[in-house]
Amino acid sequence: MAAGRLVPVHDPTPAPPFLVVAGLVFFALTQPYLEAEFGEEWRLDAPVGLVYRALYTGKASAGDQVVVLAQVLSHALNRGYEHLNDLLPAAVLAIDGTAVRDLAGAAAALAAAPADGARYIRFDLEGDMTVVVERASAAARMGEVLDAHGIPRPRGGDDAGGLGVLHNWAGGE
């Protein structure tokens, strides 16, 4: 049963997978993350939707994950979204209208050139929350965000669509 859980009971990697774009920090949800974020009583204190996924939802296909927006880093790119940190983590439902099934899929959605030449990236989150970031600014100022927060710069292969996306999952080199 544990292999079929949507949210792993144990963290399957030595360094948990993450994705950073425009100061938005995304993780693949695990029960250890919920415990670290909300304490031993995470089942009572974490957002209901995440608890439900962690305890009662299985994978529809082998690679499925719950991707959450875990933090909004302080930067001018995120002005107006600072308040979201009080509501996070929140499951990411879609990026630019593309459903998010795993962290690699989130990076692929960011890397895809928008068919309509969209100026903005739209993140649809659980709880009727939406985050919108200007695509060109995200690409141009990502280094500033990373420097301001002491995050190492992305390697060459980590750049999803010129957005300066930083990630650390296997095969991301």
C-alpha positions as CSV (number, residue, x, y, z in Angstrom):
1,M,0.0,0.0,0.0
2,A,2.8,2.5,0.8
3,A,4.2,2.3,-2.7
4,G,0.8,3.4,-4.1
5,R,0.4,6.4,-1.8
6,L,0.3,9.7,-3.5
7,V,2.2,11.3,-0.6
8,P,5.2,9.2,0.5
9,V,5.4,8.2,4.2
10,H,9.2,8.4,3.9
11,D,11.3,10.9,1.9
12,P,12.5,8.8,-1.0
13,T,15.5,11.0,-1.8
14,P,18.5,12.2,0.2
15,A,17.9,15.8,-0.9
16,P,14.2,16.5,-1.2
17,P,13.2,17.6,-4.7
18,F,12.4,21.3,-5.1
19,L,11.8,23.9,-7.8
20,V,12.4,27.7,-7.5
21,V,11.1,30.2,-10.0
22,A,10.7,33.9,-9.4
23,G,11.1,33.4,-5.7
24,L,8.4,30.8,-5.5
25,V,9.6,27.6,-3.8
26,F,7.9,24.4,-4.8
27,F,8.3,20.9,-3.2
28,A,7.0,17.5,-3.8
29,L,4.9,16.8,-0.7
30,T,6.0,14.1,1.7
31,Q,4.7,13.2,5.2
32,P,8.2,14.1,6.7
33,Y,7.7,17.6,5.1
34,L,4.3,17.9,6.7
35,E,5.7,16.8,10.1
36,A,8.6,19.2,9.8
37,E,6.3,22.1,8.8
38,F,3.4,21.4,11.3
39,G,4.9,19.1,14.0
40,E,3.9,15.7,15.2
41,E,0.2,16.6,15.1
42,W,0.4,17.6,11.4
43,R,-2.8,15.6,10.8
44,L,-4.6,18.2,12.9
45,D,-2.7,21.3,11.9
46,A,-1.9,21.0,8.2
47,P,-4.3,22.2,5.5
48,V,-7.2,19.7,5.2
49,G,-6.6,19.1,1.4
50,L,-3.0,18.1,2.0
51,V,-3.9,15.9,5.0
52,Y,-6.5,14.1,2.9
53,R,-4.0,13.5,0.0
54,A,-1.4,12.3,2.5
55,L,-3.7,9.8,4.3
56,Y,-6.3,8.7,1.8
57,T,-5.2,9.3,-1.8
58,G,-3.3,6.8,-4.0
59,K,-1.4,7.5,-7.2
60,A,-3.2,7.4,-10.5
61,S,0.1,6.6,-12.2
62,A,3.6,5.7,-11.0
63,G,5.2,9.1,-11.0
64,D,2.4,11.1,-9.5
65,Q,3.3,13.6,-6.7
66,V,1.5,16.4,-4.9
67,V,3.4,19.6,-5.8
68,V,3.1,22.4,-3.2
69,L,4.0,26.0,-3.2
70,A,5.9,26.0,0.1
71,Q,7.2,29.5,0.4
72,V,7.3,32.9,-1.3
73,L,10.7,34.4,-0.9
74,S,10.9,38.1,-0.2
75,H,11.7,40.1,-3.4
76,A,10.2,42.8,-5.6
77,L,9.1,40.1,-8.1
78,N,6.7,38.8,-5.4
79,R,5.4,42.1,-4.1
80,G,1.8,41.6,-3.1
81,Y,2.2,37.9,-2.5
82,E,4.0,38.1,0.9
83,H,0.7,37.3,2.7
84,L,0.6,33.9,1.0
85,N,3.3,32.6,3.4
86,D,0.6,32.5,6.1
87,L,-1.6,30.3,3.9
88,L,1.1,27.9,2.7
89,P,1.9,25.2,1.8
90,A,-0.8,24.9,-0.9
91,A,-1.1,22.3,-3.6
92,V,-0.4,23.5,-7.1
93,L,-3.2,22.5,-9.4
94,A,-2.0,24.0,-12.7
95,I,0.6,26.1,-14.3
96,D,-0.6,28.2,-17.3
97,G,-3.6,25.9,-17.5
98,T,-1.6,22.7,-17.6
99,A,-2.4,20.3,-14.8
100,V,0.5,19.5,-12.5
101,R,1.0,15.8,-11.7
102,D,4.7,16.0,-10.5
103,L,7.6,18.3,-10.0
104,A,9.2,17.5,-13.3
105,G,5.9,18.2,-15.0
106,A,5.8,21.6,-13.3
107,A,9.3,22.4,-14.7
108,A,8.1,21.2,-18.2
109,A,5.1,23.4,-18.0
110,L,7.4,26.4,-17.2
111,A,9.8,25.4,-20.0
112,A,7.0,25.2,-22.6
113,A,6.8,28.3,-24.8
114,P,3.3,29.7,-24.3
115,A,1.3,29.2,-27.4
116,D,-0.3,32.6,-27.1
117,G,2.9,34.4,-26.2
118,A,1.6,34.9,-22.7
119,R,3.4,37.7,-20.8
120,Y,2.6,36.1,-17.5
121,I,2.9,32.7,-15.8
122,R,-0.2,31.7,-13.9
123,F,0.0,29.3,-10.9
124,D,-3.4,27.9,-9.8
125,L,-3.4,26.7,-6.2
126,E,-5.8,24.8,-4.1
127,G,-8.1,27.0,-2.1
128,D,-9.0,29.3,-5.1
129,M,-5.6,31.0,-4.9
130,T,-3.8,32.2,-8.0
131,V,-0.3,33.6,-8.3
132,V,0.7,35.5,-11.4
133,V,4.3,36.4,-12.3
134,E,5.6,38.3,-15.3
135,R,7.6,35.9,-17.4
136,A,10.3,38.3,-18.6
137,S,11.0,39.7,-15.1
138,A,11.1,36.2,-13.6
139,A,13.8,35.3,-16.1
140,A,15.8,38.5,-15.8
141,R,15.8,38.8,-12.0
142,M,16.0,35.2,-10.9
143,G,19.7,35.6,-10.0
144,E,18.8,38.5,-7.7
145,V,16.3,36.4,-5.8
146,L,18.8,33.5,-5.4
147,D,21.6,35.8,-4.3
148,A,19.3,37.6,-1.8
149,H,18.5,34.3,-0.1
150,G,21.8,32.6,-0.3
151,I,20.6,29.9,-2.8
152,P,23.3,28.6,-5.2
153,R,22.8,29.7,-8.8
154,P,21.2,27.1,-11.1
155,R,23.4,25.0,-13.3
156,G,23.2,25.2,-17.1
157,G,20.8,22.2,-17.3
158,D,18.5,23.6,-14.7
159,D,17.2,26.4,-16.8
160,A,13.5,25.7,-17.7
161,G,12.6,27.9,-20.7
162,G,15.0,30.7,-19.8
163,L,13.3,31.3,-16.5
164,G,16.3,30.6,-14.4
165,V,14.5,27.8,-12.7
166,L,16.5,26.1,-10.0
167,H,15.8,22.4,-9.3
168,N,17.6,19.4,-7.8
169,W,15.9,16.2,-9.0
170,A,17.7,13.4,-10.7
171,G,18.4,13.9,-14.3
172,G,18.3,17.7,-14.0
173,E,21.8,18.2,-15.1
